[in-house]
Amino acid sequence: MRKTLPNTGLSWATLQSELIQAGSRDVKWREGRAAVYVFNSGEDVMQVAHDAYGMFIAENGLGPAAFPSLKRMEQEVIEIALSLQQAPEGAMGSMTSGGTESILLAMKSCRDWSQQHRPVLGKPKVVVPYSAHPAFNKGAHLMGLEIVRMPLRTDFTADVTAMAEAIDSRTVMVVGSAPCFPYGVIDPIPELSKLAADRGLWLHVDACVGGYLSPFMRCVREERQLPPLTSWDFSNTGVSSMSLDLHKYGYAAKGASTVLYRDKSMHDAQIFDFADWPCERMTTPTFAGTRPGGAIAAAWAVLHYLGFEGYLDRARRIDAVRERIGDFCKDNGLSVHGDPQLSIIAFGDPSGDILAAGEGLYKAGWFSSRVRKPDGIQVMLSPQHDKVVDTYLDEVMRQVQRVRVQGTRSSGDVRYS
Ligand SMILES: Cc1ncc(COP(=O)(O)O)c(C=O)c1O
C-alpha cells in the first residue's frame, strides 16, 4: 500500500528510533566496511561538518545579498582550491553540489565559450579516455554534444596518441582524470595539456577524487623519497578547467564540490543570467537555484579544521593502507591494475575468479566496487581504513583461496549499486 502522510505528527524519539532501525541494514561504514561512497576521516571531522552544517541549515546560497556569510565562505573555499592547484592570477571557480555537477558545468562552459571563441561547424565533440566517469556521457547527452571514449594504454592510463587521432574539426574538449575511478591511476595530463594547447582545445581534468588528496600525497611521496606524482594542476598551461570534490577527500559533508577555470571568460560561460519575467533578474552561477548553506559552511569549516597538517596526516594514512594492500597482492599472487599512487587500488587474480571472491567479500559485509577489463576488486580508501586493513585482507585471503580451491565462478547475483 502507498505510504501516506501521518495525520498527526510523531515524536522525535519515535522517528529517531525508526531512523536508527532504517540504517541498521546499511553497510557498516563506521566500522570501516565501505570502500566507496563514504570518506571517513574520523569522528571529530564528522562532528565539525555536522555542527557547521546545522548552523547554516536554513541559509540559501541562492541569495548572496541576504547571506554575505555564505558568499564569503564560498569565495574562501574557491581561493583555497585555486591555491592548492597552482592556478594563475585571474582564475575563478564555483562550489557545486558534487562531482557530476562540476563536470556538467565544465562541459556547458566549454560548449558556450567555444561557440564564442573557437566556433565549430556541426555538433561539438568531446574526446575522453575509456576510464572517464559516466558523468561525461550524461553531460554530452544533456547538452547535445557528441562524445567518444578512446581505449587506454596497457598501464590503464589515457592513450594520448589514440585521443589525438580521434580529434577532428568539431572537437572542442579533451578530458583526463586525476585519477580515474576504475583503476585509480592518473592520466598523462602534461601530454594531454600539450595536445590541447597545440590543437586549440579545452582540457578538463577530472580531479573529483584526487583534487583534495594529491597536493598532500605529493608531500608524502617526497617524504618517502619516491618519484613525484604525475603533474595535473594548472601549471600545465593547456588545462582549462578541473573538477575537485570536497565531499570526497576534502572530508566535507555530502553536496560539496568545486569547479575551477583558468580565467574569468571561461567561468563567465558557466553563468546563467535571466531577466525576462515578472520578478528580479536572476543570475545563477551553477545548475541549481537554491544551494544548501549547510554544505558550503561544512566544507569551509572542515578545510579550516584540518588545515595543511591535517590533510597531510590523512594522506599518509591512506598511502600506508594502499601500500599494505599492494604488498599483500604481491605476496599472494594477486595482480594490481596499473600503478595506483593515490587512494584507489584495483586488483585481480590470475589463478581464480576475482569477481567470485568479491561476491564472497560482499556477503561477509565488505562493500566496495568491481572493475572489468580486466576483472578486479576495486577499493577507494579512507584514512580510517588503517584500523581495519588487516581484518579486510584476512577476509580477502579467505575468499580468494576458497574460489581458487573450489573453482567458483561469479554468480552475478550481487548488486553493487
Ligand atoms: C573520477 C570521478 N569523477 C566524478 C565522480 C562523480 O562524483 P559525484 O558522485 O560526486 O557526482 C566520481 C565519483 O566517484 C569520480 O570518482
The ligand as an SDF file (V2000), in Angstrom:
LIG
                    3D

 16 16  0  0  0  0  0  0  0  0999 V2000
   36.6710   10.3520  -11.0120 C   0  0  0  0  0  0  0  0  0  0  0  0
   35.2520   10.7310  -10.6270 C   0  0  0  0  0  0  0  0  0  0  0  0
   34.6410   11.7310  -11.2770 N   0  0  0  0  0  0  0  0  0  0  0  0
   33.3830   12.1120  -10.9820 C   0  0  0  0  0  0  0  0  0  0  0  0
   32.6580   11.4810   -9.9980 C   0  0  0  0  0  0  0  0  0  0  0  0
   31.2440   11.9030   -9.7260 C   0  0  0  0  0  0  0  0  0  0  0  0
   31.1310   12.4890   -8.4690 O   0  0  0  0  0  0  0  0  0  0  0  0
   29.7190   12.6040   -7.7170 P   0  0  0  0  0  0  0  0  0  0  0  0
   29.3100   11.2070   -7.3710 O   0  0  0  0  0  0  0  0  0  0  0  0
   30.0400   13.4600   -6.5390 O   0  0  0  0  0  0  0  0  0  0  0  0
   28.7460   13.2430   -8.6450 O   0  0  0  0  0  0  0  0  0  0  0  0
   33.2550   10.4260   -9.2860 C   0  0  0  0  0  0  0  0  0  0  0  0
   32.5360    9.7070   -8.2500 C   0  0  0  0  0  0  0  0  0  0  0  0
   33.0100    8.7720   -7.6460 O   0  0  0  0  0  0  0  0  0  0  0  0
   34.5880   10.0290   -9.6170 C   0  0  0  0  0  0  0  0  0  0  0  0
   35.1970    9.0240   -8.9810 O   0  0  0  0  0  0  0  0  0  0  0  0
  1  2  1  0
  2  3  1  0
  2 15  2  0
  3  4  2  0
  4  5  1  0
  5  6  1  0
  5 12  2  0
  6  7  1  0
  7  8  1  0
  8  9  2  0
  8 10  1  0
  8 11  1  0
 12 13  1  0
 12 15  1  0
 13 14  2  0
 15 16  1  0
M  END
$$$$
